[in-house]
Amino acid sequence: MQTVNIHEAKTHLSRLLEQVAGGDEIIIAKAGKAIARLVPLDVAPKKRQLGLLKGKLNIPDDFDAPLTDSDLALFEGR
């Protein structure tokens, strides 16, 4: 694991990012104290699949109807 100071990190960011993309980890330090770590990202997130819950949920017709006064009072902490 390589340690670089902030000035070097700003000056050579592209080179450091290439090293990180290759699997290296780099510590960025300020006045000799580590403050950040550059690490490669994990595998790209999976593409979301739509419609997984189709037919499994039941939303009532009055879902967006106004709340009763007593329910509204509970939500508002009265």
C-alpha positions as CSV (number, residue, x, y, z in Angstrom):
1,M,0.0,0.0,0.0
2,Q,1.4,3.3,-1.1
3,T,1.2,6.5,0.9
4,V,1.2,10.0,-0.8
5,N,0.8,13.5,0.4
6,I,-2.1,15.7,-0.7
7,H,0.1,17.8,-3.1
8,E,1.4,14.6,-4.8
9,A,-2.2,13.2,-5.0
10,K,-3.4,16.4,-6.7
11,T,-0.5,16.5,-9.1
12,H,-0.6,12.8,-10.1
13,L,-4.3,11.9,-9.7
14,S,-4.6,10.3,-13.1
15,R,-1.6,8.1,-12.4
16,L,-2.8,7.2,-9.0
17,L,-6.3,6.3,-10.3
18,E,-4.7,4.0,-12.9
19,Q,-2.9,2.2,-10.1
20,V,-6.1,1.9,-8.1
21,A,-7.9,0.5,-11.2
22,G,-5.2,-2.1,-11.3
23,G,-6.0,-3.2,-7.8
24,D,-3.7,-1.2,-5.6
25,E,-4.7,0.8,-2.6
26,I,-3.3,4.2,-2.0
27,I,-3.4,6.2,1.3
28,I,-3.5,10.0,1.1
29,A,-1.9,11.8,4.0
30,K,-1.8,15.4,5.3
31,A,1.2,16.3,7.4
32,G,2.1,12.6,7.7
33,K,-1.4,11.6,9.0
34,A,-3.5,9.4,6.8
35,I,-6.8,11.1,6.0
36,A,-8.2,9.1,3.0
37,R,-7.8,5.8,1.2
38,L,-8.2,5.2,-2.6
39,V,-9.5,1.7,-3.3
40,P,-10.9,0.1,-6.4
41,L,-14.7,-0.1,-6.6
42,D,-16.4,-3.5,-6.3
43,V,-18.2,-5.1,-9.2
44,A,-20.7,-2.9,-10.9
45,P,-24.2,-3.1,-9.3
46,K,-26.7,-5.4,-10.9
47,K,-29.2,-4.0,-13.3
48,R,-32.6,-3.6,-11.5
49,Q,-35.3,-6.0,-12.7
50,L,-38.8,-4.4,-12.8
51,G,-42.0,-6.2,-12.0
52,L,-40.7,-8.6,-9.3
53,L,-43.7,-8.0,-7.1
54,K,-46.3,-7.9,-9.8
55,G,-49.4,-9.7,-8.5
56,K,-48.0,-10.1,-5.0
57,L,-49.2,-6.7,-3.6
58,N,-52.8,-5.5,-3.1
59,I,-53.2,-1.7,-3.1
60,P,-56.7,-0.7,-2.1
61,D,-58.7,1.7,-4.2
62,D,-58.9,4.2,-1.4
63,F,-55.1,4.2,-0.8
64,D,-54.8,7.9,-1.4
65,A,-58.0,8.9,0.4
66,P,-57.7,11.6,3.1
67,L,-56.9,10.3,6.6
68,T,-59.5,10.3,9.3
69,D,-59.0,13.0,12.0
70,S,-57.9,10.5,14.6
71,D,-55.3,8.9,12.2
72,L,-54.0,12.4,11.2
73,A,-53.7,13.3,14.9
74,L,-51.5,10.2,15.5
75,F,-49.2,11.1,12.6
76,E,-48.9,14.7,13.8
77,G,-48.2,13.6,17.4
78,R,-51.4,15.1,18.9
